[in-house]
Amino acid sequence: MVGMPSRMLKLLSLLQTRRDWPGQVLSERLEISDRTLRRDIDRLRELGYRITAVKGPDGGYRLDAGSELPPLLFDDDQAVTLAIALRAAAASGAADGEAALWALTTIRQVLPSRLRHRMDAMTFTTLPAGTGAVADPAVLLAVSAAVRASEVVRFDYVPVGRAPDSGPSPRRVEPHHVVFGNGSWYLVGWDLDVDDWRVYRLDRLTPRIPTGPRFRPRTVPGGEVRDFLSGRFRGSAGGSEWPCTGSVVLRLPAREVIPFVPDGMVEELGPDRCRLTAGSWSWVALAASFGRFDAPVSEVAPRELADAFDLLSRRFADLAPRPPDSPGGGLDEEVSGG
């Protein structure tokens, strides 16, 4: 029979794996008597675990959530996975970096050497997902609770692009989704004052108390919040597609274009020609993105994209150096961007 500390750890592990355990089954798993099981249950209760007795023909026990955080038990893979998640969350901005690193340090201190070696061997770099900022955990919890309860939230908001000390504007919003992306936390909700969908960054939001009345949840345009938010980031009023999509034929092999087109389609037309289809937030921006390949361009479609190329060509022509004896030439003249 195993010693009492090991037996109690095994008992705690069993209680964490399912909701209810018949007492007889626990006794058989641990190879102990019902009396010893009751004593071990009492010892776990003294450590802070809320274990309630389940009434019924067989009787049994249930591990409930408590008012304080008791010691937790993880197997090897769970402990390493938790450490990796904390390190990634701190680096990516998904959580408070200092709190995540302190939690990671706490976990590492109690890991056995074999697990510390595994965790330390997981050396990786998390690239920033954007230039956003981490939201205050209290704000995140308050807004998430309102989403779950379907209660209107009132808050002061400083729009992106406005200095935080320039003064917030009051908002009344039906909160529908809290989303993390591009390095920031966002609230997707229905603004009651403008009768339209809006996206708010949580780090620029200050909730007011109390929350408002309950509401009936709406469906975001397109049905998927991920597609809706992706479309808003791209400047689209609805859906996840770019507002401007066009195509050109580049005098380049498809293999030289594909590595530089993470969000588009490349069609091979021959050994030194390919058709590139892509999108952007404006026709001028799309034309400029095609120009970065430094190759002859033909078969431009649609007409709006061709007009954007014409506009860019005239702008760039204005920047070209002029002979000193030509009108507007000479070093003393200021160059205009058109």
N, C-alpha and C positions, 0 to 999 in steps of 0.2 A: 504494500500500500504506500502511496506517495505521502510526503510530509504535508503538514497542514498548510503552509504558505503556498506550495505548488497546487494543492487541492483547491484552495480558495480561488487562485487565479484561474484554474480550469473551470470552476463553478461560475465565476464571473464571465468567462468567455462564453460558456453555454447560455447564460441568461441574456447575453447581448445578441445571440444569433436568432432568437425567435421570441414571439410575444409571451406565450404562456408555456410553462413547463410543468407537467405532472410531477409531484414529489417523488413518486415511486420510480419514474424514469430517471430523474436526476440521481437518486440514490444508486440505481443500477449502473449509470454511466460512471459515477465516481467510486463505485465499489465501497460504499459506506452505509451505515445504518440510517434510518429515518431520524433518530435522535441526533446523530452527528451532523446530518444535513441541516437540521433546525439550528444547531449551534453555529454552524458556518454562515447561515443566512443572517443570524443575529450579529455576527462579527462584521459582515459586509454592511449591515445597516449602521453600525457604529462608525464605520469609515465614511459614511455620507451617502451610501447608495439607498435609494428608495425602492425597496422590494416589498411588494404587497402579496398577501396570501390570497390565492384564487379559490373561491368556494366551488364545490361541485362534488360529484361522486368520488373522483380520484384525489381531489385537492391539488394544490400546486402553488407555483410562485410566478410573479411577473416583475420585471425590472422597469420601473417608471422613471420619467424625468423628474429631477429634483429641483429645489430652489437654488442650489449652488452646484458648481461644476466639481464633481468628484474625480478621483483618479480614473483615467481611461486605460483600456487595454486594447492594444493592436497587435496583430501578428506581424511577421517580418515584412511581408510585401506591403501591408497597409502603412506601416511606419515609414518605410522608404518613400512610398508614393506621396504621403502627406508632406514629407520634407521637401520633395521635388516641387509639389504644388505651391508650397509657401515661398520657395525661392523664386519660382516663375512669377507668382503673383506680385512679389515685391519689386521685381525687375520690370514687369510689364505695365505697372500702374493700376492693376485690377484691385489692389487693396492698399491700405496704409503701409508704406514701405517699412517704417520703423517698427510698427507692431508685428508685421509679418516676420521681420528678421529676428525680433526678440523671441517670438514663438518658435522659430526655427532653431535658435540657440538653445532654448529650453528643451526642445525635443532631442537635439543632438547630445546634450549633456547626459541624458538618461539612456541613450541607446547603447546596447552592448557593442563591443569593439568590432565584431563582424559586420554589424549593420552600419556603424560609422564609416567603415571602409567602403561599403557599397554606396553609401550616400555621397561620400567625398569623391568617389570615382565618377559620379554623374556630374561631370564638368561641362557646362553649356553656357551659352550667351543668349539672352533674350533681347531681341531687337525692340526698341520702342515702337508701339503700335500707332503713335501719333504724337501730337504736341499738346494733348489734353492734360488735365489735372485730376488728381484723385479726389473723390467726393468725401465730405465729412461723413463718417460712419453713422452718426446720428441722423443726418439728412437722408442717407440711403435707407436706413431702417424706417424712418417716418413715412417717406414716400412709398416704399414697398408695402408697408402696412395699409396705406390708403388704397393702393392698387388692389390688394387682396380683399379689402372690405368694400370696394367699389364706393368710396366716399370722395366727394369733391375736395380738392386741396386748394388752399389759398396761400400764395407765396409772393415774396418780392424777388424780382428777377433782374439781373444785369445782362442784357443781350451781348452776345459775342461781338467784339468790335468796339464796344463801349468800355471806357475805363471803369474799373470796379468802384472808384470813388466818385463817379459822376452821378450817382443816385439810381436806385432801382425803380422798376415799375411794377405795380401790383397786378397779379394775374389770378384768375379763377379757372381751374382746369379739372376736367374729368380724367384722372390718371388711368391709363390702360396698360402700359408696359414700362418696365425699367430694363434698359439694355446697356451692355458694356461693349464698346467698340471704338476703334481709332484712339485708344489710350484714355478714354473718358467714359463716365457714366451718363446716360441720357434718360430723360422721361419723355415718352411718347403719349400725348394726351389730346383731348378735344377741348380747345379753348372756348369757354362759354361766352366770352366777350366778342370774339370775331367769328364764331360759328364755323370753325375749321380746325383741321388737325395741325398741331404744332409739335416741334421737338425742342426740348430744353436740356441744357447741360446742368447736371446736379451740382457741380462745384460753383455755379453762379446763381444758385437758388437758395433762398432762406424761407423755410416753411413758417406759416402762421398757424396759431392754435386758437380754437379747435378746428377740426376738419368740418366740411360742410355736409349737406344731406347725401344720402345714398343715391346712386344712379344705375340705370340699366346699361351694362357694357355694350359698346359699339364694336363693329368690325373695322379694322384699319383698311384703307384702300388696297385692294388686291388680296386681302385675306391673310397675308403673312407679314408680321412686323419686321422680319429680317429684310425682306424685299423692299418694304416701304421705306425703311431707314436707309438702305443702300441707295435707293432712288433719290432720297432727299440729299444725301451726301454728294450725289452726282448732279444735283440741280434739277431733277425731274419732279414734276408735280404729282405723278402717280406711277407706281410700279418701280421696278429696279433697273429699267433700261435707261441708257443715256438719252438726253433730250435731242441730241444731234448725232446721227449715224450716217456714215458715207463710206465710199470705197474709191480706191485709186489703183492703177497698175504701176508697179515699181520695176524699173530695169535692174533688178537684183535677183539672185537665186533665192528661192523660198527659204533655204537653210540658213541664209544670212539675216533673214528678217524675223523668223520665228522666235529666236531667243529674246528679242526685244519687244515682243507683243504679248504681255501677260493677259490682256483683256481685249481680245480681238480674234479675227479669223484670217488665216493666210492660205491662199489657194495657189498651187503651183501651176503656171501656164507654160513653162518651158525651162530650159537649162539656165536662162538668165532673166526670166520674167516671172512675176507673181502678182496676184491681186490681194490687196490688204483691205479688209473691212474692219472699221473700228468706230468708236464713239467718243464724244466729249460733251462738255457743258455748253459749248458754243461752236458755231461753224468756224470762226477764226481760230479758236484754240485747236480744233480738229485739223484744220489745214496746216497749222504750225507743227502739230505732232507728226504729220506725214512728211513734212520738210526735213525733219531731223535725220532721215535716212541718207541724205546727201546723194540722191540718185534721181535721174530723170523720171518725171511723173506724167502719166497719160490716162485717158479714159476716166475722167473724174465724174463722179455721180454722188448726189443729185446736183441740180443747178445751184442750190444754196452753197454747196461746198466749192463749186467753181467760182462763184462770186467772192467767196472768202479768199481764195487764192489770188484773185485779181486785186482785192483790197490790200493784201499783204505785199504783193509785188510792187504796188505803187508806194506803199509806206517804206519798203526797203530801198526802192529806187531813190527816194528823197534823201536817204542816208549815204548814198554812194558818193565818193569824192568827185569833185568837178574840176575841170582844168581852170587855172588861174584867170584865163582870159574869157571864160564863159560867164554869162549872167549869173550873179549870185556866187561866183567862184572866189577863190582867194582864202588865205588862212585867217583873215580877220573877220570873216563872216561866221555867224553862229549857225550851226547845223540844226535844222528843225526835223522833228520826227514825223511831220505830216499830220 
